[in-house]
Amino acid sequence: MEHIGEILKQTRINTANKNTGTWSGAEPEEASPGPVCPICQGARFVHPLLPAGKPDFSQVVPCRCTQQELGEERQAHLQRYSNLGSLVHLTFDNLLPQGRSENPFSQEQFSRVCQAARAFASEPKGWLVLVGPSGSGKTHLAAAIANQRIKNNQPVFYITTPDLLDHLRSSFSPSSEIPYNDFFEQVRNTQLLVLDDLGAQSSTPWAKEKLDQLLNHRFANQLPTVIVSIVPIEELEERIRTRLLAANLCQLSAVSEVSPALFTSGWAPQFKVEKEMTFENFDSERGNLPPEQRENLKEAFRLANDFAQSPEGWLVFQGDNGCGKTHLAAAIVNYRYQVKKPALFIVVPDFLDYLRSTFSPESKISYDQYFESVKSTPLLVLDDFGKQTTTLWAQEKLYQIINYRYNARLPMVVTTNCSTDEMESPISSRFVDPKISTLFHITAPHYYAGRPNPKKTSGNRQKERWG
């Protein structure tokens, strides 16, 4: 790898002698393939003009065509030095300014981080630290900064943390093309360093020492640096963490990628109706019901309320559409959010559709990440169980989730309008196991049965999903 100083020496030109002339008295060289420069006629140099407008035959300066070639050569050297490789196509021009998330909060957050990255690319000062989950766009932002600096004829060096440590180890070998000291000094003192995948390296004492030496040197000398961390800052080594959180030098920009599986402390945007379903606005009296159905509904309310306060085991609500089971399940989630506890509400058919979409190369979250987050979330609510398509794949995925939570004894709420006889036996056997599950059938009919439908107007549309 060429040192940045050597590369710039090869392409440096005397900018003090700009080509202001338009006349060349030199004999043209042998014609070369391609168009001939109309200014120098292929001679590649010209005589500058005197103030009187006549050629100064005592001097020659490079022609504009040569300067353009030197500029292109400099760009090529900077590109090679940057170590970007295939990341040269990641620029601000092809970066979605609001990211790929459909969540408004994530879009607004990504837009702010993108603006910060653009500002840093224009004038690198201090450190820009990008943190966030895999696939959230951090590397694209970092590469876009690097490519913008190259476009501005400024040097930048990109490397991932594991590759950096591998290069340092290999530089100890006698056959290494560049000695250890030279390579390490080049990385430590490069004008702008982009260090990707911090946190992915092995945590050996030697690796910790090298990273600490690198970051401490650039921190002490306030050298512009972009750092992309793949783990939360609080999980990094203390000495590194204190550097990245130094407000006088570092700008911390968090990029979040929110998926339905990760809404465990608040509702996903599509659940606007469920967000309003609480125990307080649940009608457990329902004066139009016979006494036995009213008592049944009160018992369902009591079970849900007790479960919300201390989620243990499973609570499975069966019943017809509109009987109130979804309202009770959503009320449990709202209670858990109110007391600052995690909970995840998913509609089973929608969950399976989203899970299938994660196999697409365009997916913003990996299948494993999404599936694991659902499977192991502290409290899971499966709404509309039984309405999903009964493919073998769907059955397998649901069984994997249910069996995992059964063995791990993780709390869960299920709503379904199916009887256990209509379910697959491996799943139904879990739902009816009294050691973990409370199966309760709500006998109340649809909430609006025997009542006039609520009026809906264009100015005030009343929405209620009783469940």
C-alpha atoms as one frame of an Amber mdcrd trajectory, in Angstrom:
protein
   0.000   0.000   0.000   1.380   3.397  -0.978   1.812   6.011   1.700  -0.413
   9.049   1.215   2.627  11.303   1.124   4.136   9.384  -1.790   0.877   9.413
  -3.692   0.467  13.143  -3.327   4.084  13.738  -4.348   3.473  11.926  -7.614
   0.518  14.108  -8.483   1.604  17.467  -7.078   1.806  20.306  -9.598   2.962
  23.860  -9.271  -0.315  25.687  -8.772   1.526  29.008  -8.734   2.108  28.721
 -12.483  -1.416  28.393 -13.732  -1.888  28.096 -17.466  -3.298  31.451 -18.501
  -1.954  31.334 -22.050  -3.714  30.209 -25.175  -0.694  30.065 -27.490   1.931
  27.406 -27.993   4.969  27.845 -30.158   6.241  24.342 -29.456   6.540  21.773
 -32.129   3.706  19.276 -31.744   4.691  15.783 -30.678   3.844  12.745 -32.732
   0.085  12.506 -32.851  -1.397  10.170 -30.291  -4.668   8.353 -30.606  -7.716
  10.372 -29.622  -8.603  14.059 -30.003  -5.725  16.563 -30.036  -5.847  19.465
 -27.576  -6.687  22.633 -29.583  -4.541  24.762 -27.234  -1.183  22.980 -27.267
  -1.767  20.866 -30.408  -0.529  17.833 -28.546   2.674  19.455 -27.201   1.290
  19.215 -23.609   2.823  22.593 -22.640   2.340  26.235 -23.640   4.079  29.596
 -23.247   2.229  31.860 -20.825   1.095  35.270 -22.048   2.760  38.490 -20.952
   0.631  41.421 -19.710   0.938  42.867 -23.204  -0.723  39.743 -24.582   2.388
  38.301 -26.308   3.807  34.835 -25.549   6.597  34.675 -23.004   9.012  32.330
 -24.772  11.274  32.218 -21.708   8.756  30.062 -19.815   6.660  27.003 -20.383
   3.820  25.757 -18.243   1.719  22.587 -18.435  -1.257  22.886 -20.728  -4.743
  22.682 -19.298  -5.203  19.247 -20.791  -2.194  18.001 -18.825  -3.502  19.525
 -15.614  -6.821  17.752 -16.193  -4.980  14.466 -16.663  -2.995  15.092 -13.485
  -6.254  15.784 -11.661  -7.704  12.509 -12.900  -4.493  10.720 -11.937  -4.670
  12.265  -8.466  -8.263  11.057  -8.125  -7.154   7.552  -9.074  -4.372   7.656
  -6.483  -6.727   8.921  -3.795  -9.234   6.242  -4.714  -6.609   3.533  -4.447
  -5.267   4.900  -1.184  -8.753   5.106   0.344  -9.052   1.298   0.525 -12.799
   1.646  -0.168 -12.873  -1.140  -2.729 -16.467  -1.936  -3.709 -17.788   0.816
  -1.426 -16.911   3.471  -4.026 -20.519   3.308  -5.247 -21.948   4.318  -1.849
 -22.453   8.070  -2.084 -24.806  10.721  -0.788 -26.434  10.826  -4.219 -27.754
   7.269  -3.944 -28.491   7.429  -0.206 -32.156   7.690   0.756 -32.228  10.875
   2.857 -34.788   9.392   5.260 -33.489   5.816   5.242 -35.488   2.708   4.411
 -37.628   2.534   7.516 -41.349   3.184   7.241 -41.430   4.410  10.816 -41.707
   8.240  10.981 -39.468   8.470  14.045 -36.726   6.439  12.352 -37.052   8.518
   9.176 -36.663  11.767  11.083 -33.712  10.403  13.027 -31.947   9.108   9.908
 -32.506  12.446   8.170 -30.737  14.268  11.021 -27.818  11.832  10.954 -27.558
  12.192   7.172 -27.337  15.971   7.507 -24.623  15.596  10.128 -22.667  13.269
   7.823 -22.928  15.716   4.910 -21.702  18.561   7.105 -18.789  16.446   8.324
 -17.855  15.517   4.745 -17.739  19.185   3.804 -15.540  20.130   6.755 -14.223
  17.229   8.850 -13.663  18.332  12.422 -13.445  16.140  15.487 -14.976  12.677
  15.492 -18.283  11.535  14.024 -19.488   8.359  15.753 -22.259   6.364  14.048
 -24.065   3.728  16.087 -27.061   1.551  15.308 -28.183  -1.975  14.413 -27.010
  -3.929  11.387 -28.617  -2.790   8.152 -29.521   0.688   9.388 -27.270   2.511
   6.883 -24.213   3.333   9.007 -21.629   1.973   6.545 -23.324   3.740   3.625
 -23.085   7.037   5.501 -19.422   6.454   6.375 -18.530   5.458   2.802 -20.439
   8.452   1.433 -18.295  10.746   3.587 -15.130   9.082   2.279 -16.240   9.279
  -1.357 -17.172  12.940  -0.968 -13.706  13.743   0.393 -12.100  11.972  -2.590
 -14.360  13.942  -4.921 -13.009  17.073  -3.227  -9.424  15.864  -3.891  -8.813
  15.169  -0.214  -7.257  11.969   1.182  -9.215   9.538   3.335  -8.462   6.036
   4.540 -11.222   3.463   5.184 -10.753   0.181   7.013 -12.799  -2.168   9.187
 -11.543  -2.817  12.696 -11.002  -6.583  12.166  -9.103  -5.919   8.904  -6.957
  -3.288  10.600  -5.884  -5.733  13.296  -5.282  -8.485  10.723  -3.037  -6.134
   8.707  -1.128  -5.170  11.822  -0.534  -8.811  12.712   0.594  -9.690   9.189
   2.975  -6.709   9.066   5.180  -8.485  11.614   6.007 -11.052   8.931   9.389
 -10.623   7.143   7.554 -10.984   3.817   5.196  -8.104   4.565   5.108  -5.437
   1.828   4.976  -2.678   4.405   6.635  -2.792   7.837   4.447  -2.727  10.940
   5.659   0.688  12.091   5.081   2.304   8.682   1.570   0.901   8.338   0.539
   1.771  11.873   1.908   5.304  11.537   0.057   5.722   8.254  -3.263   4.757
   9.842  -2.647   6.792  12.997  -1.784   9.977  11.102  -3.925   9.795   7.983
  -5.752  13.036   7.355  -9.188  11.432   7.739  -9.712   7.916   9.074 -12.958
   5.969   8.658 -12.944   3.040  11.090 -15.862   0.672  10.438 -17.219  -2.297
  12.422 -15.834  -1.239  15.791 -16.846  -3.948  18.230 -16.515  -6.817  15.746
 -12.849  -7.417  16.593 -11.508 -10.118  18.860 -11.016  -8.807  22.396  -7.501
 -10.056  23.015  -5.182  -7.926  25.159  -3.055  -7.201  22.090  -6.072  -6.038
  20.049  -7.249  -3.822  22.912  -3.788  -2.292  23.183  -3.510  -1.501  19.463
  -6.973   0.051  19.293  -6.295   2.086  22.383  -3.003   3.368  20.927  -4.689
   4.291  17.639  -7.688   6.049  19.135  -5.716   7.739  21.891  -3.258   9.202
  19.330  -6.010  10.562  17.095  -7.941  11.806  20.125  -4.940  13.628  21.589
  -4.129  15.228  18.231  -7.802  15.886  17.398  -7.466  14.196  14.013 -10.769
  13.928  12.087 -12.173  10.424  12.408 -15.391   8.611  11.499 -16.152   5.599
  13.694 -18.910   3.087  12.962 -19.796   0.964  15.976 -21.833  -2.210  15.518
 -22.485  -2.546  19.249 -23.989  -0.039  21.689 -21.407   2.380  23.046 -21.980
   1.147  26.590 -20.783  -2.341  25.580 -17.365  -1.144  24.383 -14.190  -1.152
  26.468 -14.195   1.629  29.043 -11.176   3.492  27.614 -12.695   3.447  24.128
 -16.135   4.388  25.451 -14.807   7.448  27.278 -13.180   8.672  24.057 -16.340
   8.244  22.003 -18.474  10.062  24.578 -16.175  13.088  24.905 -18.522  15.941
  24.085 -15.691  18.375  23.307 -14.507  16.297  20.340 -17.048  13.628  19.417
 -20.431  13.923  17.777 -22.526  10.833  18.525 -25.188  10.050  15.904 -27.528
   7.115  16.518 -29.150   5.429  13.540 -32.080   3.227  14.550 -33.915   0.754
  12.370 -37.253   0.001  13.948 -39.123  -3.107  12.898 -42.415  -4.475  14.191
 -40.473  -7.057  16.210 -38.590  -4.401  18.115 -41.547  -2.389  19.464 -41.319
  -3.676  23.020 -41.621  -0.367  24.868 -44.316   1.317  22.774 -46.822   0.613
  20.035 -45.859   0.192  16.397 -47.463   2.839  14.134 -50.056   0.440  12.681
 -51.640  -0.212  16.086 -53.420   3.109  16.556 -56.686   1.464  17.676 -55.057
  -1.020  20.076 -53.087   1.807  21.638 -56.359   3.221  22.996 -57.629  -0.096
  24.442 -57.229  -0.041  28.221 -58.802  -1.696  31.233 -60.447   1.618  32.069
 -62.444   1.798  28.829 -63.306  -1.915  28.663 -67.050  -2.430  29.176 -67.268
  -5.508  31.372 -70.856  -4.793  32.411 -72.573  -4.826  29.009 -76.104  -4.462
  30.258 -77.576  -6.148  27.176 -76.009  -9.509  28.136 -77.613 -12.326  30.088
 -76.229 -12.639  33.655 -74.091 -15.705  32.902 -72.396 -14.028  29.934 -71.877
 -10.845  31.941 -70.217 -12.836  34.728 -68.107 -14.632  32.124 -66.896 -11.296
  30.747 -66.105 -10.002  34.237 -64.021 -13.117  34.889 -62.111 -12.564  31.638
 -61.477  -8.978  32.745 -60.207 -10.158  36.142 -57.863 -12.718  34.555 -56.428
 -10.119  32.173 -55.996  -7.537  34.927 -54.222  -9.991  37.227 -51.981 -11.176
  34.394 -51.015  -7.594  33.485 -49.846  -6.928  37.027 -47.795 -10.119  37.246
 -47.300 -11.903  33.905 -46.692 -15.574  34.580 -47.480 -18.497  32.313 -49.877
 -18.124  29.415 -53.331 -16.635  29.079 -55.306 -17.901  26.071 -58.587 -16.157
  25.244 -60.996 -17.959  22.946 -64.179 -16.431  21.588 -66.105 -15.117  18.628
 -65.023 -12.030  16.737 -65.863  -8.866  18.652 -66.250 -10.508  22.064 -63.514
  -8.360  23.653 -60.487 -10.656  23.663 -58.289  -8.320  21.581 -59.244  -5.377
  23.786 -58.169  -7.293  26.886 -54.902  -8.411  25.275 -54.125  -4.834  24.195
 -55.047  -3.567  27.682 -52.429  -5.917  29.142 -49.790  -4.444  26.817 -50.833
  -0.874  27.631 -50.571  -1.627  31.346 -47.068  -3.070  30.897 -45.987   0.011
  28.940 -47.445   2.223  31.662 -45.247   0.558  34.295 -42.210   0.746  31.976
 -42.054  -2.973  31.247 -41.470  -4.549  27.806 -44.221  -6.234  25.816 -44.685
  -7.095  22.158 -48.060  -7.193  20.388 -48.226  -8.882  16.983 -51.071  -9.995
  14.727 -50.198 -13.537  13.665 -51.052 -13.302   9.916 -49.164  -9.988   9.630
 -46.217 -11.435  11.530 -45.898 -14.365   9.115 -46.100 -12.038   6.105 -43.348
  -9.870   7.533 -41.267 -12.915   8.425 -41.450 -14.093   4.787 -40.382 -10.655
   3.573 -37.139 -10.853   5.558 -35.831 -13.391   3.044 -35.741 -10.631   0.410
 -32.341  -9.030  -0.314 -34.080  -5.669   0.122 -35.216  -6.486   3.668 -34.195
  -3.941   6.293 -33.828  -6.618   8.985 -32.520 -10.157   8.823 -34.782 -13.179
   9.278 -32.764 -14.391  12.261 -32.868 -11.021  13.992 -36.614 -10.635  13.539
 -37.533 -14.217  14.441 -35.316 -14.267  17.518 -36.719 -10.968  18.783 -40.255
 -12.355  18.635 -39.352 -15.746  20.044 -37.492 -14.440  23.087 -39.258 -11.158
  23.885 -40.110 -10.908  27.635 -43.891 -10.773  27.066 -45.481 -11.764  23.767
 -49.080 -11.231  22.630 -50.222 -13.306  19.648 -53.444 -11.774  18.345 -55.760
 -13.499  15.838 -54.069 -16.863  16.172 -55.689 -19.314  13.743 -56.424 -16.774
  11.011 -53.066 -17.406   9.359 -52.655 -19.565   6.282 -52.157 -23.204   7.235
 -49.039 -23.898   5.197 -46.430 -26.269   6.554 -43.973 -23.384   6.756 -46.378
 -21.237   8.811 -47.151 -24.143  11.139 -43.457 -24.805  11.648 -42.595 -21.191
  12.467 -45.465 -20.808  14.926 -44.648 -24.094  16.601 -41.000 -23.057  16.976
 -42.051 -19.864  18.761 -44.634 -21.536  20.968 -42.421 -24.496  21.840 -39.477
 -22.217  22.665 -41.604 -20.090  24.987 -43.160 -23.226  26.490 -39.783 -24.705
  27.375 -38.411 -21.354  28.581 -41.630 -20.605  30.509 -41.863 -17.140  28.942
 -45.164 -15.245  29.497 -47.557 -15.080  26.559 -51.103 -13.966  25.728 -52.984
 -15.543  22.832 -56.316 -14.544  21.296 -58.107 -16.941  18.942 -61.571 -17.702
  17.621 -60.561 -21.337  17.012 -61.227 -24.264  19.283 -58.271 -26.396  20.304
 -59.661 -29.168  18.094 -59.121 -26.934  15.070 -55.451 -26.305  15.912 -52.449
 -28.453  15.133 -52.020 -30.970  17.939 -48.413 -30.004  18.893 -49.604 -26.423
  19.434 -52.966 -27.169  21.032 -51.302 -29.508  23.518 -49.243 -26.563  24.759
 -52.293 -24.276  25.027 -54.257 -26.745  27.167 -51.397 -27.668  29.495 -52.614
 -26.437  32.912 -49.036 -26.300  34.246 -48.400 -23.190  32.159 -51.584 -22.139
  30.379 -54.935 -20.701  31.433 -57.431 -21.313  28.638 -60.525 -19.152  28.944
 -63.491 -19.118  26.572 -65.322 -15.786  26.389 -68.982 -16.591  25.762 -70.097
 -13.009  25.141 -71.191 -12.321  21.550 -69.958  -9.509  19.344 -70.010  -6.202
  21.210 -72.514  -4.677  18.785 -74.790  -7.709  18.644 -78.292  -6.413  19.261
 -77.068  -2.791  19.229 -77.170  -0.185  16.468 -73.824   0.271  14.741 -71.962
   3.431  15.768 -72.450   6.267  13.333 -69.554   7.143  11.110 -69.212  10.511
   9.478 -66.454  12.004   7.325 -65.655  14.449  10.107 -65.647  11.959  12.964
 -64.961   8.317  12.165 -65.311   6.139  15.214 -63.030   3.136  15.062 -63.171
   0.340  17.548 -61.703  -3.106  17.240 -63.355  -4.968  20.078 -61.717  -8.287
  19.142
